[in-house]
């Protein structure tokens, strides 16, 4: 894999990183890019306490290029976060490189490995293999391994791709458990369970996916844009529901009047479940189908970006009919200096078990989370470059959700009429709204130094409940320094306060604030080989990411990156 292509793809991920340039329109508008390579970095967010010493870790994964030509505004919730230089910052490439290997070891018995291997690569087709591993094997055990194979066929006007992946994840439930092995407990259905039987073994989860798709290239001569994809996802834990999901996506877009677009986006999801590994006290959810139709018109002028559409959602579970607006705009008041943006949107969200465990893998996998509906999600703000290299972004956002979900410890078991707290989590479903104020700042000194300071305040209003696990204040301070072409370093300080947890007696516990300081550096010995070092949770804070689950203290990792 060419590292220039890898780095370009990484910088194009607008939800996770920003270009190392003076702030321009690209800081305001998220644009898709054309990459005629089958594999791009996929950044997965994993909590350090269970996996390894890093807040975010790159994962090399086969992904088709996104060839849509339209641009979308960056909503306030998509405040970008820079990646640490040691995570995927390779030295300057003089010759084309196709393979990629990364390996790391750290305390807490943490391991990291990535391999991207092009098997066949021609101008017309490519076949690629990727293998990724992350693991931590101390008392807070958690490991994940993924292997995938991807085929691309390149045509004059488009790209056909076939992709398959298999993932194995294992972890243990090390958190606080109020159950006693010698006691007898009563389940909600009246069945009795001994504490010894309720203590869970290590979890093992198998997941797999297969996708087939085609995307047309955005050439000036080919004004009709087409994207079609079918994807199957399988999910099977050693205890819990076996879930199957089939997703079908189709996008047609037509260019008119010098770059403006109209289009229609169709999405359908089909879910069904098996009960082979289901707990005897749990009930099987019904399969369901969810369909979304999103027609839109998009205008792109020199000083105006505007999109107007509607999202029509129909589902056989939850909200049967769920319409939502799709309106966004950005106005350039002073080019490269002052921008106003805003939007009125909505969403109908299905929750697959495969996706939910990325948020909290200690969730009770015997239950499916209800679908949610957000009829109103309105935001607005401005971006202002006060100084030459200082970009400030102030935004407001209000979102209302029907059937929002909040994770709480399972207290469904009882003994002598009193509830008992377990170390697995269930979803508490409530109607909720949140009002968010965000203030983000980014300063760049050429390509030598980048600094960022972000703060966000969330005001939750939950009907007959609390926003369990959600922070009230979020702070992020960091920077990245490039010392010549061979060495770079980064520092990042994350703070979250105001998170609450539900106790077994119905009371509230205020979780310890999260203070997480991380630094890292990398050094390029040559154009092919570089060394990275990461030091995480330097303050050695044992805060709880989830009630009963403290994170690891100070930890670090050292490793090598080799391209071939």
N, C-alpha and C positions, 0 to 999 in steps of 0.2 A: 504494500500500500504506500502510495506517495505521501510523505509527511506533509508536504504543502497542502495536498487535498485534505488530509486529516485535520490540519490546523484550520483551514478555511471552513470546513464543516463545523468544527467546534465553535469558531467565532460566529457562525451563522445561527447558532441556537439562541434565539433572542430571549428565551425565558431564563437562560442560565448565565450568559456571558455577554460582554460588550466588546466592540472593536477597540484596539489599542491606538486610537486616533483622536484628534481634536473633536469634541462633540459637534455633530452635524445632524442633518435630518435623520440619519440612521439611528440616532439615539431616541427618536420619537416614533418612527414608523418601523414596524417589523416587516422585513421583506424576505420572501422565499428566494432561494438561490438554486441554480442548476449545477448539479454535481453528477457527472456520468461515472460514478464509482458505486459499487454495490454496498460498501460498508462505510459507516460513519460512526463516530463515538456516540454512545448513548449514556447520558449521565444519570445515574440512579442515586436517589437520596436515601442513605441508610444511617440509622442511629449508631453512634460510636459504641455505645454500651454493649450492643449485642454482636457487632460485626467486626469492626477493625478501627484503628486509630485515624479516622478522618470523618469530617462532616459530609463530604461528598466525594465519591470515587468514580472515575471514568470506567466505563465498561465497553469494550470493543464488541459491537454487535452489528450483524448484517442488517442494514436498513436501506430501503429504496430511496432514491432522491425524490424530493418534493418539487414538482414542476409547475405548481400553480403560480400564476403571474401576478396575482393581486396582492396588495399590501393591507395590513391591518394595524390599527392603533394598539399600543401597549396599554392595557388596562392597569389601574393602580395595583392590583394584586400581583401583577407580573413584574415587580421590581427586580431588576437583574442582579445577580450575584456573581462576582468575578471568581474564577477558579484559581486556586493556588498554583504558582508556576511549577511546582514540583509534581503536580498531578499529571500533566500531559504537555509539557513545554519542551519540545525536542530541539536540538541544535540546528543551525542553518544547514539545509540540504544542498549539496552541490550536484549530486547525482541522484537519479530517480531510485527510490527504495520501495519495495513491494511488501515485505514482511515486517511484522512488529511483534516484539516480545518484551514483556515487563514482569519483573519478579521482585517481591519484597518480603522481608521478615521483620517482626517486631516483638516487643514484650507482650505479655498476656497471651503468648502463643498465637500471635496473629500472623496470617499469611495472605499473600496477594499474588495472583498470576494472571497474565493476559497473553493470548497468542492469536494473531491474525495471520492466516496462511493462504495466499492466493494459489489455488491448484492449477487453474487454467485461466489465462487472461489474453484476449485478443481484442481487436477493434469491434468485433461483432458479438462476442459473448464472453462471460466470465463465470468461474466457479470458485467459491471462496469458503474456507473453513475457519471458524472462530471458536475459541475455548477461553472461558473466563472463570476465575475462582476468587472468592473472598472468604476468609475464615478467621474465627477467633475460638480458641479451644480451652480457655480457662473456665472458671466456675460459671461465667456468663457465656455459655457456648452458643455460637451461631455461625453457620457456614452456608455458602451458596455456590453452586457450580452450574455453569451453563455451557452447552455445546450446540453449535448451529452450523448449518450448511445452506448456502445461498447461490442461486443461479440467476444470471441476468442475460437477456438477449436484447442487443441494441439494434433498433431499426432506424431508418432515416428520420421518421417523425415521432418515435416513441420508444419506450422501454418496457419489455415484458419481464417480470421477475417472479421467481418461485423461492420461497424461504421456509425453512423448517428449523425449530429449536426445541431442545429438551433441557429442563432445569430441575435440579434436585436441591432442596433446602432442608437443613436440619437445625434444630435449636432445642434448648431446655427451658422449662418453666422454673426459673430460679427465684422468682419473686416471693414476697411474703404471703403466706397462706395461713388463714386462721382456722383451718380444719384440723381436727385431731384424728389420727389414724385409728384409734381404738373406739371412736364414737360412732353412733348411728344417726344419719341425717335423713330428713324428709324432703323429697323432690316436689316440685309444683303439682305433678300428677298424682301425688300420694304415695308413690313408691319409696321404699327405704333404701338408702345407700350407705355403706360403711365408709368411713373416712379413708381407709386403706385403699378401697376400690376407686375413690375419687381422685387420689393423687395421680397426676398424669405422668406418663413416661416421656422421654424425649420425643419431640415431634419430628416427623419426616414427611415432606411434601413433594410430590411429583407433579410437574407441570410441563405442558408441551403446547406447541402452536404450529400451525401451518398456514401459509398465506400465498395466494396467487393473485397477481394484479398487473395492470397496464397503466402507464401514464404517458401522455403525449408531451413532446418537447415544446417549450414556448418560443417558437420561431416567428419572425415577422410574417413569413409567408403562410404559416399555418394558424389561422385566427381562431379556430375552434379548439378549445382545450378539453380534454377528456381524461378522467381518472376513474378507474374501476378496480375494485379489490374485494376479494372474499377471504375471510380469515376464520380459522377454527382454533379455539383455545380449550385445552383440557386442564383440569385441576383435580388432584386426588390426594388428600391427606391420609395419614394412617388412622386418624380418628376424625370423623366429620363427614360432611357432604362431599360427594364427587360431583363436580360441576362441569357442564359442557356449554360452550357459547359459540354461536356462529354469527359473525358480523359481515354485513354487506354494505359497501360504500360505493356511491357513484356520484361523480361531479361532472357537470357540463358547464362550460363557460365560453361566452362569446364576446369578442372584442368589437367595440364600435367607437366611432368619433375619437380617434387618436388616443388609444390606450384605455378608455373607459370600458367597463365590463358589465354584463348582466349574466346571471348564472342560476343554476339550481343544484342544490346539494341534497342527496337522498341517502339516508342511513337506516339500516334495519338490524336489530339484534334479536336473536332467538336464544333463550336459555332453557335447559332442562337438567334434571338432577337424578342421581342414583343414590341408593341408601346402603350400599355394601358395608361402609365403615361408619355408619351413623350410630350415635349413642342411642341406647334403648329408650331413654326418656325423652328423646327429641322427636319432633314431627317433621315430615318431609314437605318442603315447600313445593308449590306447583310451578311447572315451567310457564314461561310467558314470552310474549313478543312485544317489542317496542319499535316504533317506526317514527322517523323524523324527516320532514320535508322542509327545506330552507331555500326558498327563492329570494333573490337579492339583486340589487343594482348598485354598482360601485363607480364613483366618479373620482378621477385623479387629475387634478390641475396643479399648476406650479405652486400655488399657495393654499390649495384646498384639497383635502381628502375627505370623502363622504361615502358612507355605505348605508343603504336602507333596505331592510328585508324583514321577514317574519319567519319564525321557527314554529312549525306545526308538529306537535308531538302527540302520538296516539299509542296507548299501551293497554295490554290486557291485565296489568297489575298496577295498583296504585291509582294515580290520577288518570282516568280514562282518556280525557282530552286535555292537553296542556299547551295552549298557545303561548308564545313568548316573543317579545320584540327583538330585533337585531338591527340597531341603529348606532352608528359610530361616526365621529367626525374629528378632524384636526385642522386647525387654521394657523397658517404661518403669518404672524403679525410682523415680525422682523426676521428675515431669513438668517438662519444659523444663530439666532439670538433669542427669539421669543415665540413661543407656541402656546396655543390653547387647544385642549382636547377634551372629549367627553363622549359618553355613550349611554344608551338605554338598552339593556339586554335582558335575557332570561335563559333558563336552562331546565331541561328534564334529565335527571341523572339516574342511570342504573348502576348498581354496585355489584360487581362480580367479586367472588371470594379471592380470586387471583389478584385483583387490584387492591382490595381492602387490606390484605396482609402486608402490602408495602407501606401502609400507614401505621398499622399496629398488628404485628404477627402473633400477638398473644390473644387475639380475638377468638371467641368460641366459634369454631368452624362447624358446629352443628346447626347454626342458625344463619339465615340470609338476611342482610340488612335491607330494609324497605327502600324502594325508589323514592327520590326526593324531587320536588318541583319548586323552582325559583321563578315566580312570575315577574319579579322586579329586581333588577340589578343595575343601579344607576351610578355613574361615576363622572367626575370631571376634575380638571386641574390645569396647571400650566407648567411649562418648562422654560426656564430662563437662564441664559448664560450671562451672568453678571460680569465676570471677568473673562479673560481670553480663554482660559482652560478650566473654568469652574462652571459646571452645569448643575442647577438646582431644580428639583421637581417637587411641587406641592400638590397633593391631590386629596379629594374627598370621595368616599364611596358608601353607598347604602345598599344592602342586600337583604331580601326577605325570602326565607325558604320554608316551605311546607314539608314536614318530615325530615328535618335536619337530624343528623346523628351525632351523638357524643358518647365517648367510650367511658364506661364505669366498670369497676370490679363486680364480678358476678356475685350477687347476694341472694340468689333464688333458693338456696338450701336453708333449712331451718332446724333448730334444735330447741325443744321446749318453748316454741313460739318465737324465738329470737333468730334473726337472720345471721348467716355466717358468711364472711367475706372470703372469696377464693382468689387465686392468682391468675385467673383467666378473665377476659373482659367480654362484656356484652354491649350492645348498642342501645342507648336510651334515645328514643325517637321523640322529638319535640318540634313544634313550630318555633322558629327563631329568626331574629333579625340582628344584623351587626352594622354598626356605623364606624368606619375606619378613616383616620386621618394619617396620611403618610407624608414624610418630608425626607427626601433623598438628595444627597449631594455627592458629586464625583469631581475630583480634580486630577488633571493629567499634565505632567511636565514632559512633553515630547514622548518618547518611548522609554524614558528612564524611570519615572516614578508615577504611580497611580495611587490615589487615596480616595476612600469612600467613607461617608458617614450617613447612616440611614436610621430613622426612628419611625415607629408606627404605633398608634394607639387604637385599640379595639374596644368599642362599647357594645356589649352583647345585651340583648333583651330576649330571654327564653321564656316561653309560656309555661308557667308552673314548673320551673326548674332553673338550672344553672348551665352555663357553657363549660361543662366539665372538660378539663384538660387544655382549654384554649387560653393563650396568654393575653393579658391586658396590655402590657407594654412589650415591645420588641425593639432592640437596639442592635445595630451591626456597625462596627468600626474596623477598618482594615486598610491594608496597603500592599503594594507590590513594587519591588525594586529590581531593575535590570542592571547589573554591573558588567557592561560589555556584552559580547555575544556568547560568553561561556557560562556565566553565573547569574542566577536570579534568586530572589527570596520573597517570601510573603508573610504577612501577619494578619490574623483575623480574630476579632473578639465579639462573640455573640452573647447577648443578654436577653432573657425572657423572665418576666415577673407576672404575678397575679394569676397563676394557674391553680385551679381548684380540683379537688377529688372528692367523690362521694364515699362516705364511710358506711359501714354495715348497719349502723344504728340510724341511718338517715341524715346524720350530721354532715358538716363540711370540713374538709381539711385543706389548708392552704399549703401547697407544695413549696419546697425550698426554691428560691430563685435559681435560674440557670445562668452561671457565669462560665463561659467556655472560651479559653484563650489558646490559640493554636499558631504555630509558626512552622515554616518549612523552607528548604532551599534545594536547589539542584545545580549541578555542575556538569558541563558537557566536556568530556575528554576528547571527543572527536565528533565527526558528523554522524557516526553510527552508534556511539555509546555515551550514555550519561548516567549520573548518579543522583539519587534523590534521598532526602532525609526529612521526616515529618515528626514534630513533637506536638502532641495534642493534650488538651485539658491540663495545661501547665500549672494551673492553680490547684489542681488535685481536688476538685469539687465533686462530691458524691451526690449530686442532685438526682431526683427521680424524674425520668422521662415519663414513666407511667407509675401510678400508685403501687408501691411495693417493689419496684424495679429500679434500683440505683445503678447509675452508669459506672463504668470503669474510671479509676482515677487517672493519674498521669500515665501516658503511654506514648510510644514512639515506634517508628518504622524506618528501615533503611533498605534501599533497593536499587536495581539497575534497570535501564531502558535500552533496548538494543533493536535497531532496525536493520533489515537485510533484504 
